[in-house]
Amino acid sequence: MEFRTKLVIKRKNKKAWLAYAGLVITASSLLLVFIPSLSDYIAHVFGTGIVIVVIGAVIARGDVATYGLSEEVLEVSIRGIRLGQQLYPLQRISAIEFDVQAYEGLYVNDGAMISGSNSDGMTNGLTFEADGKKHNVGFFLENKLHVQQLGLVFNEFYEHHIPFVERNRHTRTYLFQNLSPQELVAFRQRYGYH
């Protein structure tokens, strides 16, 4: 089994700098609360910041995201991990850790927003060490089927006792599940871990 997806990369739209500046101005208006002599200006600075954000977003044609999908591909299988054209055989890899958070369109409420939101599928990460170098990449999950494909690779890793860690943010998971101590014992027995 093989899992294949696009890498997530940091990027900047140079036309979006005005929108970012507007965010800074809007946030700085909150600092005026601590300066009593300037409290009359809070609404004006906040409003100006919002207007600048909107103008910046229009100039950037709505493209203000700081990350996006790369043309390079991530492949994970029992043979190894491929980042773009570079293949790292599993024998040369250590400290493999997957942070699987959400696929595109999944409703998530992580406390950052009161009402939650739909994920863009780009908040997942993979870290590993190969040839003395640490690699840290983001990867895209398109839908539930894509997650299941990754789960089949994880299953092969467990069956072959390949050391790796899977997480959802800071919580250790096993085939995407947060297991109780009793369930963990059964899981370890199922895969032959002692």
C-alpha positions in Angstrom: 0.0 0.0 0.0 1.2 3.5 -0.8 -0.1 6.9 0.5 0.4 9.8 -2.0 -0.4 13.5 -1.6 0.9 17.0 -2.2 3.2 18.8 0.1 2.0 22.0 1.9 4.5 24.9 1.5 4.8 28.4 2.9 4.2 31.0 0.3 3.5 34.7 0.2 1.5 36.8 -2.2 3.5 40.0 -2.5 0.3 41.8 -3.3 -1.1 40.9 0.1 1.3 43.0 2.2 -1.4 45.7 2.6 -3.8 43.2 4.1 -1.2 42.0 6.5 -0.4 45.6 7.5 -4.1 46.2 8.1 -4.1 43.2 10.5 -1.2 44.7 12.4 -3.0 48.1 12.7 -6.3 46.4 13.8 -4.5 44.3 16.5 -2.5 47.4 17.7 -5.8 49.2 18.3 -6.3 46.8 21.2 -3.1 48.0 22.8 -4.6 51.5 23.0 -6.8 50.2 25.8 -3.8 50.3 28.0 -3.1 54.0 27.3 -6.0 55.9 28.8 -5.2 59.2 27.1 -5.6 57.5 23.7 -8.8 55.5 24.4 -10.9 57.9 22.3 -8.9 56.7 19.2 -9.5 52.9 19.6 -12.5 52.8 17.3 -10.8 54.9 14.7 -7.6 52.9 14.6 -9.6 49.6 14.6 -11.9 50.8 11.8 -8.9 52.1 9.7 -7.2 48.7 10.1 -10.3 46.8 8.9 -10.6 49.1 5.9 -6.9 48.5 5.0 -7.4 44.7 5.4 -10.3 44.8 2.9 -8.4 47.0 0.4 -5.4 44.8 0.7 -7.5 41.7 0.2 -9.1 43.2 -2.9 -5.7 44.2 -4.3 -4.4 40.6 -3.7 -7.6 39.3 -5.3 -8.5 37.4 -2.1 -5.3 35.4 -2.1 -3.9 36.2 1.3 -3.1 32.7 2.5 0.4 32.2 3.8 0.5 28.5 2.6 -0.5 26.5 -0.3 0.0 23.2 -2.2 3.3 22.4 -3.8 3.6 20.5 -7.1 6.0 18.2 -5.2 4.6 14.9 -3.9 4.9 13.1 -0.6 4.8 9.3 -0.9 4.8 7.0 2.2 5.0 3.3 2.0 6.7 0.2 3.5 9.6 1.0 1.1 10.2 4.5 2.5 9.3 8.1 2.3 9.6 10.2 -0.9 9.7 13.9 -0.8 9.6 15.2 -4.4 12.4 13.3 -6.2 14.3 12.2 -3.1 13.5 8.7 -1.7 14.5 7.9 1.9 14.4 4.1 2.4 13.0 3.1 5.8 16.3 1.6 6.8 17.8 5.1 6.8 14.9 6.8 8.6 14.3 7.3 12.3 12.0 9.3 14.5 9.0 9.2 12.2 6.1 11.2 13.5 2.8 12.0 11.8 0.5 14.7 13.0 -2.8 14.0 11.4 -5.3 16.7 12.2 -8.0 17.0 9.5 -9.0 16.4 5.9 -10.4 19.1 3.7 -14.0 20.0 4.6 -14.0 18.3 8.0 -15.7 20.5 10.6 -13.3 21.2 13.4 -13.8 23.2 16.6 -10.4 23.4 18.2 -11.3 26.3 20.5 -9.6 28.9 18.2 -13.0 30.0 17.0 -16.3 30.0 18.9 -18.3 28.3 16.1 -15.5 26.2 14.6 -14.8 26.0 10.9 -14.2 23.6 8.0 -10.6 22.5 7.6 -8.6 23.2 4.5 -6.8 19.8 4.9 -3.4 21.5 5.0 -2.7 21.3 8.8 -1.2 17.8 8.8 2.5 17.3 9.3 5.3 14.7 9.1 8.7 14.8 10.7 11.5 12.3 10.4 15.3 12.0 10.5 17.3 10.7 7.6 21.1 10.8 6.9 21.6 13.0 10.0 19.1 15.6 8.9 15.7 16.3 10.3 12.9 16.8 7.8 9.6 18.6 8.7 6.9 18.9 6.0 3.2 19.6 5.9 0.9 17.5 3.8 -2.6 17.7 2.4 -5.5 15.3 3.1 -8.3 15.6 0.6 -11.1 13.5 2.1 -12.1 10.5 4.2 -10.8 8.1 1.6 -7.4 9.8 1.6 -7.3 9.4 5.4 -8.2 5.7 5.0 -5.3 5.2 2.5 -2.9 6.7 5.1 -4.4 4.4 7.7 -3.7 1.4 5.5 0.0 2.4 5.4 -0.1 2.9 9.2 -1.5 -0.6 9.5 1.4 -2.0 7.5 3.8 -0.1 9.7 2.3 -1.7 12.8 2.3 -5.2 11.2 6.0 -4.9 10.3 6.9 -3.3 13.6 8.2 -0.1 12.0 8.7 2.5 14.7 6.7 5.6 14.2 4.3 7.8 16.1 1.0 9.1 15.0 -0.7 12.1 16.7 -3.6 14.4 16.5 -2.0 17.6 17.7 -0.6 16.6 21.1 -2.6 13.4 21.6 -1.0 10.1 20.7 -3.3 8.0 18.5 -3.3 4.5 17.1 -4.9 4.1 13.6 -6.4 7.6 14.3 -8.0 6.5 17.6 -7.3 7.7 21.1 -7.2 4.4 23.0 -7.9 3.7 26.7 -5.3 1.7 28.6 -7.3 -1.5 28.1 -7.8 -0.8 24.4 -4.0 -0.1 24.0 -3.2 -3.5 25.5 -5.5 -5.2 23.1 -4.1 -3.2 20.2 -0.5 -4.1 21.1 -1.4 -7.8 21.4 -3.2 -7.7 18.0 0.0 -6.4 16.3 2.4 -8.6 18.3 4.0 -6.0 20.5 5.0 -7.1 24.0 
